[in-house]
Amino acid sequence: MILVLDNAVDGGYMAGEIVHFLPDARAYNYPNEDGDPSLEDVDGVVIGGSGAGVYDEPDQPWITEQKRFARRLVEDGVPTLGICFGHQILNAALGGEVEDSGTSRLHLRDAEFDDDPLFDGVEPTVPVLHSDVVTELGEGMEIIGRADYYEYFATRHRDSPVWSVQYHPEFTPRIVDEYDDWEESDRSFADATATRTLANFADLVASHAGE
């Protein structure tokens, strides 16, 4: 089973869509539950998006707890995928830095991905919804994806089965009308296969469980 950390403080942020695209998953609303979720029968974890920033710890004490939980996932070798806020908190938990870029981006964007099994069949066009960016990698994290505005667009841990991406692979036309600020561009969802990221992660989790 894959556990999806829903980091929505007051709703939103697509945890349900992540579950929709994974074959065997359940969501756990981290900010509003009592403590860390159990990892019993959990084969992998997805850390989802949030309206909070990882630097909001004084006002959002759950972020401090999730950083500690993220370090545990890395140290214990639990297959983990961070998405958007999840990408940021994984790097921050390992000593990296995250800042508000001052520019809100809600559109399709092109990226360059390394040859990594997480990106099998993933085209360069991916949906982004963020303003915060990783500005310094966490310890042990390496770059596996870049965008023209963002050097640390996707990362992977060199020793643990942990990946993170800034884009939202779960964001598709089925929910685009829910986002009034979404910006149309000359890129098209017809050219996007970002949901393959989730399928690939599920395969990586299954492979790890079978080792």
N, C-alpha and C positions, 0 to 999 in steps of 0.2 A: 504494500500500500504506500502511496505517496501522500505525504502530509503537506498541505498548502497553508503557509502562514499568511492569513488575511490581516494586513496592517492598517485597515481602514479604521480610523478613530470614530468617525461619524457617518460611515456608509460610503459606498463607492469603491473604486480601485480594483474592480474586475477579478476578485478572487474566484467568483463563481464561473467566470469565463475560463480561468486556468483549469478549474476542476472539469469543466465541460470538455476540454481538449485532452484530458488525461484519462487513461482507461480505468484506473483504480485509484481514486483520490478522495480526500475529504479536507475540508477547510477548518481552520482553527483561528478565531479572531484574537490575535495576540494582545492588542491593547486593552481589550475589555474582558478577558478571561483572568483567572487567578493563577498566575505563574506559568512556568514552562509546560508545554504539552508533553504527554508521555511519548516516548519513542518505541514503545512496545509494538511489535508488528509493523513498524515503519521501515520501509526499504530506502526511501529517499525523501528529501524535503525541498519544496519550492518556497522561497521567501518573496512575497509579492510586493506590490507598490503601496504607497501611502501618501496622504496629503501632508504629512509631517516631514520635516527634514531631519537627518541624522544628528544635526547640531542642536536640535530642540530639546535636549535632555533635561534641562532645568524644568521645563513646562510639561514634558512628556517622559516621566521616569521609566516607563516601560521600554524606552529605547535603550537605556543602560542595560536593562535585563536582557533584551534581545541581542545586544552586542555580545554579552557573555554567552548566551545560548549559541550564537553563531560561531564563536570560538570553539565551543564544545563540539559542534558539528564538524568543524575542520579537523580538530585534534582527534576525534573518534573515527574519522574517515567515512562519515555518512554522506552518500552522494547528495549534493546540494546544488540547486540552481537559484541564483538571485536575479530578480527582475526589477529594473528601475531602482526604487528605494532599496530593494534587496541587493542589487549590484553595489549600491553605495554603502549599505550597512556592513556587508561582508568585508569590503576594503577598509572601512573605518574601524571595524572590530579588530582588524589585524594591524592597526597602527597607521592606516592611510588617512588621507584628508579629503573632505567633501566641502564644496562651496556652492552658494547660489550664484549662477552665472549672470543673473540679472536679465536674462532673456528667456521667455516662455516659448517652448516649441511644442506644437501639436500638429504634426503633419507626417507625411511619408518622407523618408530620408534615405539616401544611399550610403552604404557602408562598405568597407573592405574587410573580409573575414579570412582568417588563416585556415589552413587545412586541419580542421579539428572535427571529430565525429559529431559534436554538437551542431555543426552547421551543414551537415550532409543534406543537400537538396534545398538549402536556404538561399534564396536569391538576394542580391545586394539591397533591394528596396525593402525597408522595414518601417513600421510605425513608431514614432517617438512622441512621448507626452511628458515633458520634464523641463525644469529650469536648473535644478541642482546637477552638479557634475563632480566626478572624482578628479581631484587634482594631484593626488599622490597615491600610488599603489600601496595596498597593505602588504605586509611581509609575506613573502612566498607567492604573491600573485604576479602573473605575467600577462602581457597584452596579447589578445588573440583577435581583436577587432578594433577598427579605427573608423572615424568619420572625419570629414574635412574640418569640422569645428571642434573635434573631441578626440584626443589621443587615446584616452582610456575607455573606449566605447564598449569593449567586452574584455573580460579577463578570465584567467583560469589559475588555480593553485598548482604549483609545480609538483607537489607531493601528495595531495589529497584530491579525491574526485569531486572537486568544487569548481563550478563555473558561474559567471555572472555576466549579464547583458543589460545595457542601458535601455534598449528598445522593449516594446511590449508585444511579445509574440502572440498573446491572447487577444489583441485588439484587431477586430475584423469589421467588415461592413455591417454585420448583424447588430453591432452596438454603436456605430459611428454617429447615428442620429441623437444619441444621448449626450453628446459633447458639442455644445453650442460653439465652442472656441476652435473646433477642428478646422484646419486650414486646407483648402483644396490646392492642389498643385498639378504640375504636368506629369507627375508620377501617378501610377494607378495601382489599386489593390489587385488588379488582374495580373500584375507583374510581381506580386508579393507572395512569398511562401513562408512567411515568418512562423506560422503555426507549426511548421516542421521542427522548429527548435524544441517544442514541447514533446513531440513524438520521439525525437532523437534522445532527449533526456530520459524519457520513459524506457527506451531501449538500453541506455547506459545504466540505469538503475537495475533493470532486469539482469543485465550481464554481470553487474557487481554482485547481485544477490546469488547468482549461480556459481560464483567463484569458490 
